């Protein structure tokens, strides 16, 4: 069932319109991570130019990509393609020069699991954002020529390739310098140790910075899709999802996410807080669309039967329940690391979202479309540009400091 705005549409069609839009409100909160990419980029800039102002650099980067996506996705996709090529070359340079320098004696149980079982899974949850590109592919299924082939092929190939690349990079990140020196730090010191001067600069710019920049740019190219469809469904004013006549981009929605990304930057929120809150909410909220998959065989038996790739209901449900358990556990770990006032703020936001969903969902005056299904012709091809190209880029997980299990982030 390829479609545009995949996670929102699957949730609203497989579970209910109300649950689908409630998930979308949580998704919006999770986009605080836009600031995470910008601030991490600025930290790498400071690795090259220590006097560089962190807030200004982060703000400038977010603004540049906001404008690039505002004036047209074709231009943004062209920039993305160039940066991805340079990015892959830079990461390969880091691996080739770094592997001979690794001290494998560091890989022992005491050194690797200093935070214990809980600390390990907290790190896994926090760094899950670095593999999110595979999920994003499904957001633009309605704008692909051959989604039945392209989506599974892209998910499988890129996940395996990027997973292998990350394994090499992580090995170098902790195996060259003492762990105490590199914990919760970007890769700047490790790269400076293993790379000659020109290659160090190339890696910092083309590898570390481009990894974060490509992720930010790609996110802005797809993040509006679900809300555009929610506007069509009647949850939000249709004018909010309006597409610019000149550039063919949803300028109001792009502006909304730009503001969401800017607020943490200008208010000086810590990177640890932004990453834990944004990623924690994202993990917990994704329980909803993951669970929605269990409804597919019964609700759309004919579509399910015709699918070229499918699991038996028993296998599907087993995988879903394992996924839900992992999302719940890792989301809890990240959220529990936050201060009580941040947690209370998040709960208040969720309560307000639930109230809005109840009011709009139950009131006929808002004209909510309650007959949502995948047989609608428009379900498979909603978007502002039929030539959109999704560029999947690796992100540098090691750039994000990991909160210690008992650290309160406020």
ChimeraX attribute file (.defattr): number of C-alpha atoms within 10 A of each C-alpha:
attribute: neighborCount
match mode: 1-to-1
recipient: residues
	/A:1	18
	/A:2	21
	/A:3	23
	/A:4	28
	/A:5	28
	/A:6	25
	/A:7	24
	/A:8	26
	/A:9	28
	/A:10	25
	/A:11	26
	/A:12	26
	/A:13	20
	/A:14	24
	/A:15	20
	/A:16	17
	/A:17	25
	/A:18	20
	/A:19	18
	/A:20	24
	/A:21	26
	/A:22	23
	/A:23	25
	/A:24	23
	/A:25	19
	/A:26	20
	/A:27	23
	/A:28	18
	/A:29	19
	/A:30	23
	/A:31	22
	/A:32	26
	/A:33	23
	/A:34	27
	/A:35	29
	/A:36	29
	/A:37	29
	/A:38	28
	/A:39	30
	/A:40	23
	/A:41	27
	/A:42	24
	/A:43	25
	/A:44	22
	/A:45	22
	/A:46	16
	/A:47	18
	/A:48	14
	/A:49	11
	/A:50	11
	/A:51	9
	/A:52	15
	/A:53	13
	/A:54	21
	/A:55	18
	/A:56	13
	/A:57	19
	/A:58	24
	/A:59	20
	/A:60	15
	/A:61	19
	/A:62	25
	/A:63	16
	/A:64	12
	/A:65	22
	/A:66	21
	/A:67	15
	/A:68	19
	/A:69	24
	/A:70	23
	/A:71	17
	/A:72	19
	/A:73	25
	/A:74	17
	/A:75	13
	/A:76	24
	/A:77	21
	/A:78	12
	/A:79	16
	/A:80	23
	/A:81	18
	/A:82	12
	/A:83	19
	/A:84	22
	/A:85	13
	/A:86	17
	/A:87	28
	/A:88	19
	/A:89	14
	/A:90	23
	/A:91	23
	/A:92	16
	/A:93	17
	/A:94	25
	/A:95	20
	/A:96	14
	/A:97	16
	/A:98	22
	/A:99	17
	/A:100	11
	/A:101	14
	/A:102	17
	/A:103	15
	/A:104	12
	/A:105	8
	/A:106	17
	/A:107	13
	/A:108	9
	/A:109	9
	/A:110	10
	/A:111	14
	/A:112	13
	/A:113	13
	/A:114	11
	/A:115	16
	/A:116	13
	/A:117	9
	/A:118	15
	/A:119	18
	/A:120	16
	/A:121	19
	/A:122	27
	/A:123	19
	/A:124	13
	/A:125	22
	/A:126	27
	/A:127	22
	/A:128	15
	/A:129	19
	/A:130	21
	/A:131	19
	/A:132	16
	/A:133	22
	/A:134	18
	/A:135	13
	/A:136	22
	/A:137	22
	/A:138	24
	/A:139	23
	/A:140	26
	/A:141	24
	/A:142	22
	/A:143	22
	/A:144	23
	/A:145	11
	/A:146	11
	/A:147	19
	/A:148	15
	/A:149	12
	/A:150	14
	/A:151	20
	/A:152	15
	/A:153	12
	/A:154	18
	/A:155	17
	/A:156	11
	/A:157	12
	/A:158	18
	/A:159	17
	/A:160	12
	/A:161	11
	/A:162	16
	/A:163	15
	/A:164	12
	/A:165	16
	/A:166	21
	/A:167	12
	/A:168	18
	/A:169	23
	/A:170	16
	/A:171	18
	/A:172	25
	/A:173	27
	/A:174	23
	/A:175	21
	/A:176	22
	/A:177	18
	/A:178	14
	/A:179	14
	/A:180	10
	/A:181	11
	/A:182	19
	/A:183	14
	/A:184	16
	/A:185	17
	/A:186	21
	/A:187	24
	/A:188	22
	/A:189	16
	/A:190	22
	/A:191	23
	/A:192	16
	/A:193	14
	/A:194	22
	/A:195	18
	/A:196	11
	/A:197	11
	/A:198	8
	/A:199	18
	/A:200	23
	/A:201	18
	/A:202	20
	/A:203	26
	/A:204	25
	/A:205	19
	/A:206	22
	/A:207	27
	/A:208	27
	/A:209	25
	/A:210	27
	/A:211	28
	/A:212	27
	/A:213	26
	/A:214	26
	/A:215	26
	/A:216	25
	/A:217	26
	/A:218	23
	/A:219	20
	/A:220	23
	/A:221	26
	/A:222	22
	/A:223	19
	/A:224	23
	/A:225	24
	/A:226	23
	/A:227	23
	/A:228	25
	/A:229	22
	/A:230	24
	/A:231	17
	/A:232	18
	/A:233	20
	/A:234	16
	/A:235	21
	/A:236	18
	/A:237	14
	/A:238	14
	/A:239	13
	/A:240	16
	/A:241	22
	/A:242	18
	/A:243	18
	/A:244	15
	/A:245	10
	/A:246	8
	/A:247	16
	/A:248	16
	/A:249	23
	/A:250	23
	/A:251	21
	/A:252	17
	/A:253	22
	/A:254	21
	/A:255	14
	/A:256	14
	/A:257	19
	/A:258	22
	/A:259	17
	/A:260	19
	/A:261	23
	/A:262	21
	/A:263	14
	/A:264	21
	/A:265	26
	/A:266	13
	/A:267	9
	/A:268	11
	/A:269	16
	/A:270	14
	/A:271	23
	/A:272	23
	/A:273	22
	/A:274	24
	/A:275	26
	/A:276	29
	/A:277	28
	/A:278	26
	/A:279	27
	/A:280	26
	/A:281	23
	/A:282	24
	/A:283	27
	/A:284	23
	/A:285	21
	/A:286	22
	/A:287	20
	/A:288	21
	/A:289	23
	/A:290	18
	/A:291	19
	/A:292	20
	/A:293	17
	/A:294	20
	/A:295	16
	/A:296	19
	/A:297	17
	/A:298	11
	/A:299	14
	/A:300	15
	/A:301	12
	/A:302	11
	/A:303	13
	/A:304	16
	/A:305	11
	/A:306	9
	/A:307	12
	/A:308	8
	/A:309	10
	/A:310	12
	/A:311	12
	/A:312	9
	/A:313	15
	/A:314	10
	/A:315	10
	/A:316	15
	/A:317	16
	/A:318	13
	/A:319	15
	/A:320	19
	/A:321	15
	/A:322	11
	/A:323	16
	/A:324	19
	/A:325	12
	/A:326	17
	/A:327	21
	/A:328	17
	/A:329	17
	/A:330	23
	/A:331	26
	/A:332	17
	/A:333	21
	/A:334	27
	/A:335	24
	/A:336	19
	/A:337	23
	/A:338	23
	/A:339	14
	/A:340	14
	/A:341	10
	/A:342	15
	/A:343	16
	/A:344	12
	/A:345	11
	/A:346	17
	/A:347	12
	/A:348	12
	/A:349	15
	/A:350	17
	/A:351	12
	/A:352	13
	/A:353	18
	/A:354	17
	/A:355	13
	/A:356	17
	/A:357	19
	/A:358	13
	/A:359	12
	/A:360	17
	/A:361	20
	/A:362	12
	/A:363	10
	/A:364	10
	/A:365	8
	/A:366	14
	/A:367	12
	/A:368	19
	/A:369	14
	/A:370	14
	/A:371	10
	/A:372	15
	/A:373	15
	/A:374	17
	/A:375	11
	/A:376	10
	/A:377	9
	/A:378	12
	/A:379	19
	/A:380	20
	/A:381	18
	/A:382	21
	/A:383	25
	/A:384	19
	/A:385	15
	/A:386	13
	/A:387	12
	/A:388	18
	/A:389	20
	/A:390	23
	/A:391	22
	/A:392	21
	/A:393	29
	/A:394	27
	/A:395	27
	/A:396	26
	/A:397	21
	/A:398	20
	/A:399	24
	/A:400	23
	/A:401	20
	/A:402	21
	/A:403	22
	/A:404	19
	/A:405	18
	/A:406	11
	/A:407	12
	/A:408	14
	/A:409	21
	/A:410	15
